Amino acid sequence: MNLNKIFSFENLLEAHKLCRRSKQHKRGAIMFEIELGRNIVKLTEELANKKYKLGKYRKFTIFDPKKRLIEALPYKDRVVLMCFCRYALEPRLDCRLIFDNAASRKGKGPEFAIERLCCFIRKLYCQKPNEDIYFLKCDIAKYFQNINHTILLEKLRRCGFSDDEMWFMEQVVRSHGESGVPLGNQTSQWFALLYLDEIDRLIKERLRAPFYIRYMDDFVLLSEDKAFLQRCRNEIGQTCRESLKLQLNNKTQIGRLKDGLDFLGYNFKLTATGKILKSLRASARRRQRHYIKMIAHYYLQDVLDDEYLNVRFNAFKAHMKGTSDWKFVRDRLNNLKKKKRLMKKAEDKKFLPVC
């Protein structure tokens, strides 16, 4: 597909509407929208003539759940990348990825990955109820920072993208120094999904592992055969080093499900009766309780209102549904509301007129 079709006025306008969600109060979105028509026309001309260049990355650090460096482009560039992902990258790449590659895809996500993992555990338990079930959990060391540009562009070229599309993607990839892709780019999610597709194919097609799920660079294999998982770990590590210039980090491990498996912020344990116990990971539980303590402080000081507390209540419920930690959080937030009502009653009584 040529750039005129991808970056048409209508497509860029639709991409702008997607980018401005929850960002309409930001300066970049406001300034772009003041002269919306002119800005979009300018982008279409620059892209059609291949004179478009990405702006400078703005770098900042976040610390939840761990320290990460985020690199964000100016708003107009985010609109362009959103448009390219929606009309070029996603249609071409989504159909090439395996079903159990769960991150950043329509109809999938963390909930899909967790449900798929639980489904695999149940199947294995039904097949071998009296045997230990083992897991191999793999994690790539500094995945986004270590993606090799030459290897990535070759993988994209083999997907059948046109010369125009390859020109644009090379501009995006090479804009980030000699290696790695920035965490703040929409395109980085799709590049990261494709980059490890070779590992997906190795596990599903050569090693024939039926119980496998991947969420970006976190992936889990299940089997009742520990020796098979050890062989898988060796093959995966070798392919990562030789073909992808990546390394498995020290979180990579083989263990028993009855001792617990950490995946996507939760811990999963399989009991002798086949029940799956799902709880928050220890580090996630500490963060959650610290956050609730902070909410309680500001809520009782009237900095936060009931509407905000209800929003957080529903968010916690969605995140912790089915875990053993939900009861504690539910009771803590309900007690907060009761305490606030009692404080208000006491305050009203204090200022009642004396007859």
C-alpha positions as CSV (number, residue, x, y, z in Angstrom):
1,M,0.0,0.0,0.0
2,N,1.4,3.4,-0.9
3,L,1.6,6.3,1.6
4,N,-1.2,8.3,0.0
5,K,-3.7,5.6,0.9
6,I,-2.5,5.0,4.4
7,F,-2.1,8.7,5.3
8,S,-5.3,10.1,3.7
9,F,-7.0,13.1,5.3
10,E,-9.8,10.8,6.6
11,N,-7.4,8.3,8.1
12,L,-5.3,10.9,9.9
13,L,-8.5,12.6,11.2
14,E,-9.7,9.3,12.7
15,A,-6.2,8.7,14.2
16,H,-6.4,12.1,15.8
17,K,-9.7,11.3,17.4
18,L,-8.2,8.1,18.9
19,C,-5.1,9.9,20.1
20,R,-7.0,12.7,21.8
21,R,-9.0,10.3,24.1
22,S,-8.2,11.3,27.7
23,K,-5.6,13.7,26.2
24,Q,-7.9,16.6,25.1
25,H,-6.8,18.7,28.0
26,K,-3.1,18.4,27.1
27,R,-1.3,21.3,25.4
28,G,-0.1,19.2,22.4
29,A,-3.6,18.0,21.5
30,I,-5.1,21.5,22.0
31,M,-2.5,23.2,19.7
32,F,-2.9,20.5,17.1
33,E,-6.7,20.9,17.1
34,I,-6.7,24.8,16.9
35,E,-5.7,24.4,13.2
36,L,-6.8,20.8,12.7
37,G,-7.5,20.9,9.0
38,R,-4.3,22.8,8.1
39,N,-2.2,20.5,10.3
40,I,-3.6,17.3,8.7
41,V,-3.2,18.6,5.2
42,K,0.4,19.5,6.0
43,L,1.1,16.0,7.3
44,T,-0.5,14.3,4.2
45,E,1.7,16.4,1.9
46,E,4.9,15.8,3.8
47,L,4.2,12.0,4.0
48,A,3.2,11.8,0.3
49,N,6.5,13.5,-0.7
50,K,8.6,11.6,1.8
51,K,9.7,14.8,3.5
52,Y,8.2,13.9,6.8
53,K,10.6,13.6,9.8
54,L,9.8,12.6,13.4
55,G,10.2,15.2,16.1
56,K,12.4,14.9,19.2
57,Y,11.6,12.4,21.9
58,R,10.5,13.7,25.4
59,K,12.0,11.4,28.0
60,F,10.5,10.8,31.5
61,T,10.6,8.1,34.1
62,I,7.8,6.2,35.7
63,F,8.1,4.0,38.9
64,D,4.9,1.9,38.9
65,P,5.3,-1.0,39.0
66,K,9.0,-0.6,38.4
67,K,11.4,2.1,37.1
68,R,10.9,2.5,33.3
69,L,12.2,5.1,30.9
70,I,9.3,6.4,28.6
71,E,10.1,8.2,25.4
72,A,7.2,10.1,23.9
73,L,7.0,11.9,20.5
74,P,5.2,15.2,19.9
75,Y,1.4,14.9,19.4
76,K,1.5,15.2,15.6
77,D,3.9,12.3,15.4
78,R,1.7,10.2,17.7
79,V,-1.2,10.8,15.3
80,V,0.9,9.7,12.3
81,L,2.0,6.5,14.2
82,M,-1.5,5.7,15.3
83,C,-2.7,6.1,11.7
84,F,0.1,3.8,10.4
85,C,-0.6,1.1,13.0
86,R,-4.3,1.2,12.4
87,Y,-4.2,1.0,8.6
88,A,-1.0,-0.7,7.7
89,L,0.8,-2.5,10.6
90,E,-2.2,-4.1,12.4
91,P,-4.0,-5.6,9.3
92,R,-0.7,-7.1,8.0
93,L,0.8,-8.4,11.3
94,D,-2.2,-9.5,13.3
95,C,-3.0,-12.4,11.0
96,R,0.7,-13.6,11.0
97,L,0.9,-13.9,14.8
98,I,0.0,-17.1,16.7
99,F,-3.3,-17.2,18.6
100,D,-1.6,-17.3,22.0
101,N,0.3,-14.1,21.5
102,A,-1.9,-12.1,23.7
103,A,-0.6,-8.5,24.1
104,S,-1.9,-5.3,22.4
105,R,-4.3,-7.1,20.0
106,K,-8.1,-6.7,19.6
107,G,-10.1,-9.1,21.7
108,K,-7.0,-10.1,23.7
109,G,-5.0,-8.6,26.6
110,P,-4.1,-9.6,30.2
111,E,-7.6,-11.1,30.9
112,F,-7.3,-13.3,27.8
113,A,-3.8,-14.4,28.8
114,I,-4.8,-15.3,32.3
115,E,-7.9,-17.2,31.3
116,R,-5.9,-19.1,28.6
117,L,-3.3,-20.0,31.2
118,C,-6.0,-21.3,33.6
119,C,-7.5,-23.3,30.8
120,F,-4.2,-24.9,30.1
121,I,-3.7,-25.8,33.8
122,R,-7.2,-27.4,34.0
123,K,-6.5,-29.5,30.8
124,L,-3.2,-30.7,32.1
125,Y,-4.7,-31.6,35.5
126,C,-7.5,-33.6,33.8
127,Q,-5.0,-35.5,31.7
128,K,-2.5,-36.2,34.5
129,P,-4.3,-35.7,37.9
130,N,-1.8,-37.6,39.9
131,E,1.4,-36.1,38.5
132,D,3.2,-32.8,39.2
133,I,2.7,-30.1,36.6
134,Y,5.8,-28.0,35.9
135,F,6.1,-24.6,34.3
136,L,8.8,-22.8,32.4
137,K,8.5,-19.0,32.8
138,C,10.8,-17.0,30.5
139,D,11.5,-13.3,30.5
140,I,13.8,-11.3,28.2
141,A,16.4,-9.0,29.7
142,K,15.6,-5.4,28.8
143,Y,13.5,-6.5,25.8
144,F,12.5,-3.2,24.2
145,Q,16.0,-1.6,24.7
146,N,17.8,-4.6,23.0
147,I,15.7,-5.1,19.9
148,N,18.1,-5.1,16.9
149,H,17.2,-2.7,14.2
150,T,18.6,-4.7,11.3
151,I,16.9,-7.9,12.4
152,L,13.6,-6.1,13.0
153,L,13.6,-4.4,9.6
154,E,14.4,-7.7,7.8
155,K,11.5,-9.4,9.6
156,L,9.2,-6.5,8.5
157,R,10.5,-6.8,4.9
158,R,9.6,-10.5,4.9
159,C,6.0,-9.7,5.8
160,G,5.5,-8.2,2.4
161,F,5.3,-4.5,3.1
162,S,5.8,-2.1,0.1
163,D,8.8,0.1,-0.4
164,D,6.8,3.1,0.8
165,E,5.8,1.4,4.0
166,M,9.4,0.2,4.6
167,W,10.7,3.7,4.1
168,F,8.3,5.0,6.8
169,M,9.1,2.2,9.2
170,E,12.8,2.7,8.7
171,Q,12.4,6.3,9.6
172,V,10.6,5.3,12.8
173,V,13.0,2.5,13.8
174,R,16.2,4.5,13.0
175,S,15.0,7.5,14.9
176,H,15.8,5.8,18.2
177,G,19.6,5.5,18.0
178,E,21.5,2.3,17.2
179,S,19.2,-0.3,18.9
180,G,16.0,-0.6,20.8
181,V,12.5,0.8,20.3
182,P,11.0,3.4,22.6
183,L,8.3,2.3,25.1
184,G,6.1,5.4,24.3
185,N,5.5,4.6,20.6
186,Q,2.4,2.8,19.3
187,T,4.5,1.1,16.6
188,S,6.8,-0.3,19.3
189,Q,4.1,-2.6,20.5
190,W,3.6,-4.2,17.1
191,F,7.4,-4.4,16.4
192,A,7.8,-6.1,19.8
193,L,5.0,-8.6,19.0
194,L,6.6,-9.5,15.7
195,Y,10.2,-9.7,16.9
196,L,9.6,-12.7,19.1
197,D,7.4,-14.5,16.6
198,E,10.4,-16.7,15.8
199,I,10.3,-17.9,19.4
200,D,6.5,-18.5,19.1
201,R,7.1,-20.6,16.0
202,L,10.0,-22.5,17.6
203,I,7.8,-23.5,20.6
204,K,4.6,-24.3,18.8
205,E,6.0,-25.8,15.5
206,R,9.4,-27.3,16.3
207,L,9.2,-28.2,20.0
208,R,5.4,-29.0,19.7
209,A,4.5,-27.5,23.1
210,P,0.7,-27.3,23.2
211,F,0.4,-25.3,26.5
212,Y,2.1,-22.0,25.8
213,I,1.0,-18.4,26.3
214,R,3.0,-15.2,25.6
215,Y,2.3,-11.6,26.8
216,M,4.9,-9.4,25.1
217,D,8.3,-10.7,26.5
218,D,6.8,-12.8,29.4
219,F,5.9,-16.3,28.3
220,V,5.0,-19.5,30.0
221,L,5.1,-23.2,29.0
222,L,3.4,-25.9,30.9
223,S,4.1,-29.7,30.9
224,E,4.2,-32.7,33.2
225,D,7.7,-33.5,31.8
226,K,10.4,-31.4,33.5
227,A,13.1,-32.7,31.1
228,F,11.1,-31.5,28.2
229,L,10.9,-28.0,29.7
230,Q,14.7,-28.0,30.3
231,R,15.2,-28.8,26.7
232,C,12.8,-26.0,25.7
233,R,14.7,-23.5,27.9
234,N,18.0,-24.4,26.2
235,E,16.5,-24.1,22.7
236,I,14.8,-20.8,23.5
237,G,18.0,-19.4,25.0
238,Q,20.1,-20.4,22.0
239,T,17.6,-19.0,19.5
240,C,17.4,-15.7,21.4
241,R,21.2,-15.4,21.5
242,E,22.0,-16.4,17.9
243,S,19.0,-15.2,15.9
244,L,17.6,-12.3,17.9
245,K,20.6,-10.9,19.8
246,L,18.7,-11.2,23.1
247,Q,19.3,-12.8,26.5
248,L,16.9,-14.5,28.9
249,N,17.2,-12.8,32.3
250,N,17.5,-14.3,35.8
251,K,13.7,-14.4,36.2
252,T,13.6,-17.4,33.8
253,Q,12.9,-20.5,35.9
254,I,11.4,-24.0,35.9
255,G,9.1,-24.7,38.9
256,R,6.1,-26.7,40.1
257,L,2.6,-25.2,39.8
258,K,1.8,-26.3,43.4
259,D,4.6,-24.0,44.6
260,G,3.2,-21.0,42.6
261,L,3.6,-19.3,39.3
262,D,4.0,-15.5,39.0
263,F,2.4,-14.2,35.7
264,L,1.1,-10.7,34.9
265,G,1.0,-9.5,38.5
266,Y,-0.8,-12.6,39.9
267,N,0.4,-15.8,41.6
268,F,-1.3,-19.1,40.5
269,K,-1.2,-22.2,42.6
270,L,-2.6,-25.6,41.7
271,T,-4.0,-27.6,44.7
272,A,-4.1,-31.4,45.0
273,T,-7.8,-31.3,44.2
274,G,-7.3,-29.4,40.9
275,K,-8.4,-26.0,42.2
276,I,-6.5,-23.0,40.9
277,L,-5.7,-20.4,43.6
278,K,-5.2,-16.9,42.2
279,S,-3.8,-14.1,44.3
280,L,-1.9,-10.9,43.8
281,R,1.8,-11.2,43.6
282,A,3.5,-10.2,46.9
283,S,5.1,-7.0,45.4
284,A,1.7,-6.1,43.8
285,R,-0.1,-6.6,47.1
286,R,2.3,-4.3,48.9
287,R,1.8,-1.6,46.2
288,Q,-1.9,-2.0,46.3
289,R,-2.1,-1.7,50.1
290,H,0.2,1.4,50.1
291,Y,-2.1,2.9,47.4
292,I,-5.2,2.2,49.5
293,K,-3.6,3.8,52.5
294,M,-2.9,6.9,50.5
295,I,-6.5,7.1,49.1
296,A,-7.8,6.7,52.7
297,H,-5.7,9.7,53.9
298,Y,-6.8,12.0,51.1
299,Y,-10.4,10.9,51.3
300,L,-10.7,11.6,55.0
301,Q,-9.1,15.0,54.4
302,D,-11.9,15.8,51.8
303,V,-9.3,16.0,48.9
304,L,-11.0,13.1,47.2
305,D,-14.8,12.7,46.9
306,D,-17.2,9.7,46.9
307,E,-17.3,9.7,43.1
308,Y,-13.6,9.1,42.9
309,L,-13.7,6.5,45.6
310,N,-16.5,4.6,43.6
311,V,-14.4,4.7,40.5
312,R,-11.4,3.3,42.3
313,F,-13.6,0.7,44.0
314,N,-14.8,-0.6,40.6
315,A,-11.2,-0.6,39.2
316,F,-10.0,-2.6,42.2
317,K,-12.9,-5.0,41.7
318,A,-12.1,-5.6,38.0
319,H,-8.4,-6.0,38.7
320,M,-8.7,-8.3,41.8
321,K,-11.8,-10.3,40.8
322,G,-11.4,-14.0,41.7
323,T,-8.4,-13.4,44.0
324,S,-8.2,-14.0,47.7
325,D,-7.1,-10.3,48.2
326,W,-10.4,-8.7,47.0
327,K,-12.3,-9.2,50.3
328,F,-9.6,-7.2,52.2
329,V,-9.7,-4.3,49.7
330,R,-13.6,-4.3,49.6
331,D,-13.9,-4.2,53.3
332,R,-11.3,-1.5,53.6
333,L,-13.0,0.8,51.2
334,N,-16.5,0.2,52.6
335,N,-15.2,1.0,56.1
336,L,-13.7,4.2,54.7
337,K,-17.2,5.3,53.6
338,K,-18.7,4.5,57.0
339,K,-15.9,6.4,58.8
340,K,-16.5,9.4,56.6
341,R,-20.2,9.4,57.3
342,L,-19.6,9.1,61.1
343,M,-17.2,12.0,60.9
344,K,-19.7,14.1,59.0
345,K,-22.4,13.4,61.5
346,A,-20.2,14.3,64.4
347,E,-19.3,17.5,62.7
348,D,-22.9,18.4,62.0
349,K,-23.9,17.7,65.6
350,K,-21.0,19.9,66.8
351,F,-22.5,22.9,65.0
352,L,-26.2,22.4,65.9
353,P,-27.7,25.5,67.4
354,V,-28.3,25.3,71.2
355,C,-32.0,25.9,72.0
